[in-house]
């Protein structure tokens, strides 16, 4: 059980004295977890904190603590005394940042981490425990998004160095307007504030990596011909600015001319967006669409054109350049197709795609859907209907193609099942936004707010509600006659990284995010400055600020990386903006809960709901809720619901009532399980009373919540099962004896011609060897040569056995040894197409996993039974009976990688490396003939010797 988590912080300190002197965040504190470029040394502090809200500091939970709290000092010192030495690694392949050393500071109660940063990028620091535990409580693997901050930029087809962006002195700014937009890089969690002055020279961008600094960067184009800045987006590659003349400024400050040359002269681009959510696999790979920037014109005269700019597919860094590298180390979570490394923004080449949308009169807003690899757009058709449409990845279409998009939902002017988004009387700007968590939460808003949990396929209206009966009748707070929804923001969720080697697990611990920060939580701002908060999947959002609590003026809402909700407003003096904290109670209660004349219908409620659950495919978690009511009250059971039913399904398995003289107790048992085997993500599970009024304080009517992650559990792994051989096996490798070094004194050698080069498919011309690594392979399993051998894989959560792996899996011999065969062919399993094999999948640096696995029965190529008999079948599962037959008449140690290929087995990328020692091989024919001939020679020699001795004896007798 993980009761503790790691905490890492750096304010960019480059020397030990500065690091130790940093004790509290102030207005002059440099940006946190942001490194200067090319700093020879950057120092950070690493310690352990409790995950409990009662024994950890508020600043630690918010990610703003520069020194450990007193409880954290005690916990860290205790773990250090017990031998804890954390393992640090970086999800970066381009040497953006390196870890030089780590030492423990007893006086500070933290580890000092010495790092070097070389160039700007977004990287992820992963911290793993050495498995020390205190009273059964361990430290959870934890990740920290880091930034090396200074715009290094991207390559363009025709750069214009004279058009660089330059910093302005604050005193040179004049006529600054409101904060027009806040954009947050969903992957690196950076934030950008935009403000504009009255003229080109006063155009400004206020930039901050975390908004924990009060010293923004103010930049403007040096060439007046470019025009004032109109909008901006931030992606892992960098920040892109779109000027009022329709020019696109790249992160390196250059104008990108190919953009305008591909558009009709009448089209002026004035809108730009990037993906609201980050599509990351295992912390190592980032989706190309996470860097995609969509641009369009909101003017009806120029409507129908959509431009997308994204890093070129040729810029993608392959995960493995050869099969040798693929098999050289224990396998971490592999990168998906169309994904690249975290630090790929450096010198990335851009591609632009321009498409014409058929039948579209206006584009309201655009979003990127990672789940379907499509671009979604809210549009108005030439027939005057507002629609949500889906467009295939424009980067995959022909240049200048005309596209007939797929309609996901239509929103008529009047009538229909939902309130129209656009009444044409309030003139709102229709918008849509995906939630920032790993789900397909989609919000569409204008005259009203619509929610979809499946990327727009279905949607419903979210009611904006207050529980104060003195404000409105029936408890509802409708939008005013001219009031519109102007902004929806959602909480971020930390990106995932892979678990320890061989587990292939995804973990989403939250070093900077409190446990109460639920995925799917969103906030709504109206044109009257009213603020509502809700959870994705629920049909209501509750008002927490009614406009009077926020002074008049233009605001923008933002969930910071610590989960806190703030309103940002422009100011006339430096730093030119202010942030107003908007506390959100966990139960969404309002301050004035005690209203005279009301009686709370509940006496108490309790639940066994934990803070966090991981539910994998085929598994479920359960909890119980108890509601105590007065015996005179109606027996209304508590509500148990999922924040996103497309991710996590909730089922009530049992409900019971118990009675006493004055009360009744309603008990509900509930299970939580993944709703889809193909859609991992995070959602909130809630349990709360069904009917609540303002006479019920949070202590009587709590809204209990949990973070439910439908994804790979952090400690899930597979293990090759050991079976006691029927014939006593010799000890070839003794890892127990070599445990102190993790390496047994043994070398595995494969002779020439007995192994296959997976890249080329050719037989090895010379012998190849590998030192046996006990840490990686453990003690080898034993297999008797004369018997076929069947691998069995078991699924574990940490040390706990879960079940046997049932689905398809394969074995890859790491050295390419080919002296074994399979006793099953494709015709035995009724294949209709040639089956995949290690040789076909690993050729030219390929990989083999559940992402690219296709069963030979899924595609019908009309393969006959006779043809199938020529194809060895290399896939195992719990029922097909496939077995391995050892060959070459030799005892040998085989080094295998087991890879689970069945995507329905688990969300995890399950792999493990193990060894099999084969013994009892018969002697070769030549050896057998040699032995027989040697025996005959020995017998003849013995007979000859006996005869010679006999003759010598007789001769002696005659002499005597």
Order of alpha helices (4+ residues) and beta strands (2+ residues): beta-alpha-beta-beta-alpha-alpha-beta-beta-beta-beta-beta-beta-beta-beta-beta-beta-beta-beta-beta-beta-alpha-beta-beta-beta-beta-beta-alpha-beta-beta-beta-beta-beta-beta-beta-beta-beta-beta-beta-beta-beta-beta-beta-beta-beta-beta-beta-beta-beta-beta-beta-beta-beta-beta-beta-beta-beta-beta-beta-beta-alpha-beta-beta-beta-beta-beta-alpha-alpha-beta-beta-beta-beta-alpha
